[in-house]
Structures are given as C-alpha cells and as structure tokens.
Amino acid sequence: MSLTRRGFLGATAAAAPVALAGCAGFRTGGAATDEGADGALTFTTWGTDSELAGFRSAIDQFLAANPGSQVQLNAVPYEQMFTNIDAQIQAGNPPDVFRVPYYTFGGYAGRQQLLDLTPHLEAGFADRFTETAWSAVQNDGKPFGVPHHTDTSAILYNKDVLDAAGITAVPTEVEQAWTWDQFGEVAATLRKSLDRDKYPFAYNWQGNGVTRWLSLLFQADGRFLAEDLRTPAIDSAAGRAALEFSQGFFSDRLVPPSDSVKSTTYAADLWYSQTTAMVFGGAFMVPDADATLDFSWGATFAPRKVRGGGDFGGNALVATAGTPRPELAAKFLAFVTEQEQMRAFCAGASLLPTRRDLAEQGVEFAVRPELSPVFLGQAGVVRAQDAAQVASPSMTGIITVLKDQLEEAFVGGQSVEDTLAGLTEGIASATAGE
C-alpha cells in the first residue's frame, strides 16, 4: 500500500535527514545552495511527494524568471514544522518564507511575527483571489500572507455499500446537497443495513481537525465569533442545532465510538478499513484512495441546513517579519499564486485553488478528475465570514476549547446547554488573551 498523507508525515519524521538532503535547495541552473547562503531566500514547508514536486517546479520557474536569485527549500515533517518555526523565530533566525494552515495563521499574524505585505504587492493584487480566500490572510485589515490553496470536506462513499442499502442516487449538484434531515435518513437506512460493527459514516474532526465541526455551525447559519472576531457568538439557536445534530451521531450509533474528536483513530482510516460506509474528507485524500482502495467509491457534497457550509482548509504562504529580503519574499509569494503556477500545483496535488479565475474555470485533478467539480462546488459554499473567524489570532486557544467541550458533549454525557456555556466561557477566555 502506498503511503497516505498521514503515513508520509510519519515516515518523514523517521527519515528527516534524507528528506532534508533530498530537498536541499535550488538556484539558477538547478544546483543546490548551502542552507543560509547569503542572498538565498529560505522557504520551509512540509508536504506530500506531489506537493513538494509542485513547489520544486514553481521554484525552478521562479528562478528562470528572476536570474541571479536563489531559493533554499527546506522540507520538514509536519509534526516538527511549527516547533521548529517557533524556535527559529525565538532565536532570531527564522526562514524568510514558510507554509502555514489558515487556522494557525492568525496566531503568527497576531503576534506581529509575519511581514505586512501591503507595501510589497502591486495595486489590485487582492482581486486575483476569492473574497473567502483573501479574508483568511488578513489581520487588522492588512494582508500578512497569500492564500496558496484551499481544501474542504465533502463526503466520500463506498458505492457497493450504499447500493446494497438501496441508496442508488447521491447529489451531483451542490444546490441539491442532502439537507440535514435527508442525510439523517440516509445514515439511518445504512444503520439498518449494516452489521453491528459497521457504521454509516465517520466525521473528520480529530486533532486540530476539530475546526471541521464548525462546518455544521455554519450550515445552521451560525457563528462562533461575532463580527468583531472577539465576542463569543456560539450560544445561539444555530449553535444549539449543530450540537444536537452532532450528538445524535453518537447516540444513534451513526459513527463508531472511536470517531470522537480526541480519538487517535483518524476518520479516513475507518473508511479505508470499510468500518464505515462514508467519510467526511478532503480532496487531498483522492490520490491515496485511488491508489489503495479495492472497492468502488465516489464523492458527494456535505449536507446543508439553512445554507451550505464547509471548512476552509488548506494553507497560506507567509514571510517572516524580520526577513532581510522582503521584496524577494513578496515577489516569490506573488509568483506562486499566478494562474499557471496555482493551476499546476492544485491539479498535481488534488487541492483547490484560491484564485477567483481558477475557482470559476475549475481545476481538473490529475487523479480522478471527475471528482474535481464536487470539491470545487463544496469550496464555493464557504463564506468569507466563516473563513475570517477561523483565521482569528485566538484560534489556537479556541481549538483547545472546542476539543475539550465537544469531547464531553459527544462521549462524556455533557448536555447541550452546559456545552454551549463551556464553549462561550472558553472562547471568551481565549480571545481575552490576544
């Protein structure tokens, strides 16, 4: 079996020196630079093989377009990425550029550790991105990064299992996505059809993926932060509806007991092992699933309630505040978000573009291209107001609150009212510490 993204990250943790040597760096003519060479732009990232290949290609083309420039690419395991970055920032020797998830971006920007790109970007630069993507790299109304790509969760399903349960049609247009009630009916039908040790679906909210629970809140047209991005707003009819709906996943045995937010078992693994008929998962799963699964599978849209909603996943690229090469760093960030660069990266890595033109035209995945419209359609229902909340400088603290309170709600028997109160108090404490 080929490595999954998670397997890749674990394997690189055990073989970091090999990964670092293999991704030493590039300059005009293709020769590697020495780490920290004078004038070399340093870029630190993690990534799958296809993502790193996309970055190498972009670097080669950037150097060809900017003769005399040097770019040092340092690839590290995800598990070490931000421990290393934080230590380097504290020591005063961070990379010029690094990759960061949107839910982590706000913490770095809020601590003034990132370069304000405002004076370094051409007029109208923001217009190349969707409103949702551009809102995810703002802090106090200024851009402190570029939205390199996104991803969002749709539903991957085992066709054979759904067919056996009599579910032979799934939504093919985002406007026709199952409502919560319809999704509940599908899950209940599967529950009756499946053996006791099998389950209708798994939700991908493990670890920092707990932010994906917020998709349900957004689908109910709710917020967890008010418009000031500080005041808790989760104690609402929408918050109550999202909690009641997701508690039912466990009480009705629609998900395995091991699918809680603090579980060490990932939702994707439950689906790969055919423990579940469906799984909420991102487009990045497509290459792994195509290469490893021996059953027929497809993808459809996440459910909706008042509206569609989803997680604004993916990563931004940022420059550190103290970089001695701010102009070169900004030029590189602008280059990798040009149309052809982003198209090639997203197609090769099964990720979604943040450029407005590519979101409208569509990007065709190199693997299972027929699934591209599902994930592009799902990304299209994510609103700027949703992404802006997740990019809050307080998100690291809020993630901890979500983990603790949702775990109690799902497996600890905590009531909806007590969970809303705990979430409100925890979010207020997290935002007060900004």
C-alpha positions in Angstrom: 0.0 0.0 0.0 1.3 3.4 -0.9 1.8 6.0 1.9 -1.2 8.1 2.8 -0.6 11.8 3.6 -0.6 10.9 7.3 1.8 7.9 6.6 4.0 10.2 4.7 4.3 12.6 7.6 5.1 9.8 10.0 7.7 8.3 7.6 9.4 11.6 7.1 9.6 12.1 10.9 11.7 8.9 11.0 13.8 9.8 7.9 14.1 13.6 8.3 17.8 13.8 7.3 17.0 12.0 4.0 14.1 14.3 3.3 16.2 17.4 4.1 19.1 16.3 1.9 16.8 15.5 -1.0 15.2 18.9 -0.8 18.3 20.9 -0.1 17.5 23.9 -2.4 17.6 25.3 -5.9 19.2 28.2 -7.8 19.5 29.2 -11.4 20.9 26.2 -13.3 19.4 23.7 -10.9 22.3 23.4 -8.4 21.6 23.3 -4.7 22.5 26.2 -2.4 24.0 25.9 1.0 21.5 26.4 3.8 21.6 30.1 4.8 23.7 31.2 1.9 24.0 34.9 1.5 21.1 36.3 -0.6 19.2 32.9 -0.7 15.5 33.1 0.1 14.8 30.3 2.6 11.5 28.5 2.3 10.4 25.9 4.9 7.4 23.6 4.3 6.1 20.1 4.8 4.3 18.3 2.1 3.4 15.1 0.3 5.6 14.0 -2.7 3.2 15.7 -5.1 3.1 18.9 -3.1 6.9 19.0 -2.9 7.2 18.3 -6.6 4.9 21.3 -7.2 7.0 23.5 -5.0 10.2 22.4 -6.8 8.6 23.2 -10.2 7.5 26.6 -9.0 10.9 27.4 -7.7 12.6 26.3 -10.9 10.3 28.6 -12.9 10.7 31.5 -10.4 14.5 31.3 -10.7 14.3 31.2 -14.5 12.1 34.3 -14.4 14.5 36.0 -11.9 18.1 35.3 -12.9 20.6 35.5 -10.1 18.0 34.8 -7.4 18.4 31.8 -5.1 15.8 29.9 -3.2 16.5 27.4 -0.4 13.8 24.8 0.0 13.8 23.0 3.4 11.2 20.2 3.7 10.5 19.0 7.2 7.9 16.6 8.8 4.6 18.2 9.7 5.0 17.0 13.3 8.2 19.1 13.6 7.2 22.0 11.4 5.9 24.6 13.9 8.0 23.6 16.8 11.0 24.3 14.5 9.5 27.6 13.2 8.6 28.8 16.7 12.1 28.0 18.0 13.7 29.7 15.0 11.6 32.9 15.5 12.6 33.0 19.1 16.2 32.5 18.2 16.1 35.3 15.5 16.9 33.0 12.6 13.5 32.0 11.0 13.1 31.2 7.3 12.2 34.0 5.0 9.0 32.2 3.9 7.0 29.3 5.3 3.8 27.5 4.9 1.0 27.7 7.5 -2.5 26.3 7.9 -5.2 29.0 7.9 -6.3 28.1 11.5 -2.7 28.7 12.6 -2.1 31.9 10.5 -3.9 34.2 12.9 -1.7 33.4 15.8 1.5 34.3 14.0 0.0 37.5 12.5 -1.5 38.5 15.9 2.0 38.2 17.5 3.5 40.5 14.8 5.7 37.7 13.6 4.7 38.0 9.9 5.6 40.5 7.2 2.9 43.0 6.3 2.7 42.6 2.6 0.8 45.8 1.9 3.8 47.9 0.6 5.2 45.0 -1.4 2.3 43.9 -3.5 1.1 45.6 -6.7 -2.2 47.5 -6.7 -5.2 45.2 -7.3 -3.3 42.1 -6.1 -6.2 41.2 -3.8 -8.5 40.9 -6.9 -6.9 37.7 -8.0 -8.3 35.8 -5.0 -11.8 34.9 -3.9 -13.2 37.0 -1.1 -13.2 34.0 1.2 -9.5 33.2 0.5 -8.3 36.8 0.9 -10.2 37.2 4.2 -8.3 34.2 5.5 -4.9 36.1 5.4 -6.0 39.4 6.9 -5.1 40.8 10.3 -6.4 44.2 11.2 -7.4 44.7 7.6 -3.9 44.0 6.2 -2.5 41.0 4.3 0.2 39.1 6.2 0.3 36.2 3.7 -1.1 34.9 0.4 -3.7 32.2 0.2 -1.9 29.5 -1.7 -4.6 26.8 -1.9 -7.6 25.5 0.0 -9.3 22.3 0.6 -12.7 21.4 2.1 -14.5 18.3 3.3 -17.0 16.5 1.1 -18.5 13.0 1.6 -16.6 10.1 0.2 -18.7 7.0 0.0 -18.4 3.3 -0.7 -20.7 2.7 -3.7 -21.2 -1.0 -3.1 -22.3 -0.5 0.5 -24.7 2.3 -0.5 -26.1 0.2 -3.4 -26.7 -2.7 -1.0 -28.7 -0.5 1.3 -30.8 0.7 -1.7 -29.2 4.2 -1.8 -28.6 4.4 -5.5 -28.6 8.2 -6.1 -26.5 10.8 -4.5 -26.5 14.6 -5.1 -24.5 15.7 -8.2 -25.0 19.4 -7.8 -24.1 21.4 -4.7 -27.5 23.1 -4.8 -29.0 19.6 -4.4 -26.9 18.6 -1.4 -28.7 16.5 1.2 -30.3 18.5 3.9 -29.6 17.5 7.4 -32.9 15.6 7.5 -32.1 13.8 4.3 -28.6 13.0 5.4 -30.0 11.6 8.6 -32.4 9.4 6.6 -29.5 8.1 4.5 -27.5 7.4 7.7 -30.5 5.7 9.3 -31.0 3.5 6.2 -27.4 2.5 6.3 -27.6 1.8 10.1 -30.4 -0.8 9.4 -28.5 -2.3 6.5 -25.1 -2.7 8.2 -23.7 -5.2 10.6 -23.5 -4.0 14.2 -19.7 -3.5 14.0 -20.1 -1.3 10.9 -21.3 2.3 10.8 -22.8 4.7 8.3 -20.1 7.3 8.4 -17.1 8.9 10.2 -16.5 12.6 10.7 -13.0 14.0 10.3 -12.8 16.2 13.4 -9.8 14.5 15.1 -7.0 16.6 16.4 -6.8 20.2 15.1 -9.5 19.0 12.6 -11.9 19.8 15.4 -12.4 23.1 13.5 -14.4 21.0 10.9 -17.2 20.7 13.5 -17.7 24.4 12.8 -19.0 23.5 9.3 -22.2 22.2 11.0 -22.5 25.5 12.8 -22.0 27.4 9.6 -24.6 25.2 7.8 -27.1 26.3 10.5 -26.1 29.9 9.7 -24.3 30.4 13.0 -21.1 31.9 14.2 -18.7 31.2 17.0 -17.3 34.7 17.0 -19.2 37.9 16.5 -18.2 40.4 13.7 -15.6 41.9 16.0 -13.9 38.5 16.0 -13.6 38.6 19.8 -17.0 38.2 21.3 -18.3 34.7 21.6 -21.4 34.1 19.5 -21.9 30.4 19.7 -24.7 30.4 22.3 -27.4 30.7 19.7 -30.2 28.7 18.0 -27.6 27.7 15.4 -25.1 26.5 18.0 -27.8 24.5 19.7 -28.9 22.9 16.5 -25.3 22.0 15.5 -24.6 20.4 18.9 -27.9 18.4 18.9 -27.3 17.2 15.4 -23.8 16.0 16.0 -24.6 14.5 19.4 -27.0 12.3 17.5 -24.2 10.8 15.5 -23.1 9.0 18.7 -26.4 8.4 20.4 -27.9 6.9 17.2 -24.8 4.8 16.5 -24.2 6.5 13.2 -20.5 6.9 13.8 -18.1 4.5 15.6 -17.3 5.2 19.2 -13.7 5.8 18.2 -14.7 8.7 16.0 -14.6 11.3 18.8 -12.6 14.5 18.5 -9.9 13.3 20.8 -9.6 9.9 19.2 -6.2 8.7 17.9 -8.0 6.9 15.1 -8.5 9.1 12.1 -11.8 9.1 10.2 -10.2 8.2 6.9 -8.7 5.1 8.4 -12.2 3.9 9.4 -13.4 4.3 5.9 -10.3 2.7 4.3 -10.8 -0.3 6.5 -14.5 -0.5 5.5 -15.7 0.1 9.1 -17.8 2.9 7.7 -19.8 3.4 4.5 -19.0 7.1 4.2 -16.4 9.6 5.5 -16.1 13.3 5.5 -12.8 14.0 3.9 -10.8 16.5 1.8 -9.7 16.4 -1.8 -6.2 15.6 -0.7 -7.5 12.0 0.0 -8.3 11.4 -3.6 -4.8 10.2 -4.8 -4.4 7.9 -1.8 -7.9 6.5 -2.1 -7.5 5.9 -5.9 -4.2 4.1 -5.4 -5.1 1.9 -2.4 -8.8 1.1 -2.2 -10.1 -2.1 -3.7 -13.8 -1.0 -3.7 -15.8 1.3 -5.9 -16.1 4.8 -4.4 -17.3 8.3 -5.2 -17.9 11.7 -3.7 -20.8 14.0 -3.0 -21.4 17.2 -1.1 -21.5 17.8 2.6 -25.1 18.4 3.9 -26.8 21.7 4.3 -29.4 23.2 6.7 -30.1 26.9 6.4 -27.3 27.1 3.9 -24.3 25.2 2.7 -21.1 25.4 4.6 -17.8 23.8 5.0 -14.3 24.1 6.4 -11.8 26.4 4.8 -8.9 24.1 4.9 -5.5 24.4 3.1 -2.6 26.6 3.6 -1.2 30.1 3.2 2.3 31.1 2.4 3.8 33.8 4.6 7.0 35.8 5.1 8.5 36.4 8.5 8.5 39.9 9.8 12.3 40.2 10.1 13.2 38.8 6.7 16.2 40.7 5.2 14.7 40.0 1.8 11.2 41.4 2.0 10.9 42.4 -1.7 12.2 39.0 -2.9 9.9 37.2 -0.5 6.9 39.1 -1.7 7.9 38.6 -5.3 8.1 34.8 -4.7 4.7 34.8 -2.9 3.1 36.6 -5.8 4.7 34.3 -8.4 3.5 31.1 -6.8 -0.1 32.4 -6.8 0.0 33.3 -10.5 -2.6 31.4 -12.6 -0.5 28.7 -14.2 1.5 28.1 -11.0 -1.5 27.6 -8.9 -3.3 25.5 -11.6 -0.4 23.1 -11.9 0.1 22.8 -8.1 -3.6 22.2 -7.3 -4.1 19.7 -10.2 -1.0 17.7 -9.3 -1.7 17.6 -5.5 -5.5 17.3 -5.7 -6.1 20.6 -3.9 -8.4 23.6 -4.6 -7.4 27.0 -6.0 -7.9 30.3 -4.2 -7.7 32.4 -7.3 -11.0 33.8 -8.4 -10.5 32.9 -12.1 -9.5 29.3 -11.4 -12.4 28.9 -9.0 -14.7 29.9 -11.8 -13.0 28.0 -14.5 -12.3 24.9 -12.4 -9.2 22.9 -12.0 -9.0 19.3 -13.1 -7.3 16.9 -10.7 -4.6 14.7 -12.2 -6.2 11.8 -10.4 -10.0 11.1 -10.6 -10.7 14.4 -12.5 -14.4 13.7 -12.5 -14.4 14.4 -8.7 -13.0 17.9 -9.2 -16.4 19.6 -9.5 -17.6 18.1 -6.2 -14.8 19.6 -4.2 -14.8 22.9 -6.1 -18.6 23.1 -5.6 -18.2 22.4 -1.9 -15.5 25.1 -1.6 -17.8 27.5 -3.3 -20.3 27.5 -0.4 -17.7 28.5 2.2 -18.3 32.2 3.1 -15.7 34.9 3.8 -17.3 35.4 7.2 -16.6 31.8 8.1 -13.0 31.8 6.9 -12.3 35.1 8.7 -13.4 33.6 12.1 -11.1 30.6 11.7 -8.2 32.9 10.9 -8.7 34.7 14.3 -5.5 35.3 16.3 -7.2 33.4 19.1 -7.8 30.2 17.1 -5.1 28.1 18.8 -6.8 28.7 22.2 -10.3 28.2 20.7 -9.2 24.9 19.2 -8.4 23.6 22.7 -11.8 24.8 24.0 -13.6 23.0 21.1 -11.7 19.8 21.7 -12.5 19.7 25.4 -16.1 20.7 25.2 -17.1 18.6 22.2 -15.5 15.6 23.6 -17.6 16.0 26.8 -20.7 16.5 24.6 -20.1 13.5 22.4 -18.7 10.9 24.8 -18.9 12.4 28.3 -22.7 12.9 28.5 -22.5 16.7 28.9 -25.7 18.5 28.0 -26.2 20.9 25.1 -26.8 23.8 27.5 -23.7 23.0 29.5 -21.6 22.6 26.4 -22.8 26.0 25.0 -21.9 27.6 28.3 -18.5 25.9 28.4 -17.8 26.9 24.8 -18.8 30.5 25.4 -16.7 30.8 28.6 -13.7 29.2 26.9 -13.9 31.3 23.7 -14.1 34.5 25.8 -11.1 33.4 27.7 -9.2 32.6 24.5 -10.0 36.0 22.9 -9.2 37.9 26.1 -5.7 36.6 25.9 -5.0 38.1 22.4 
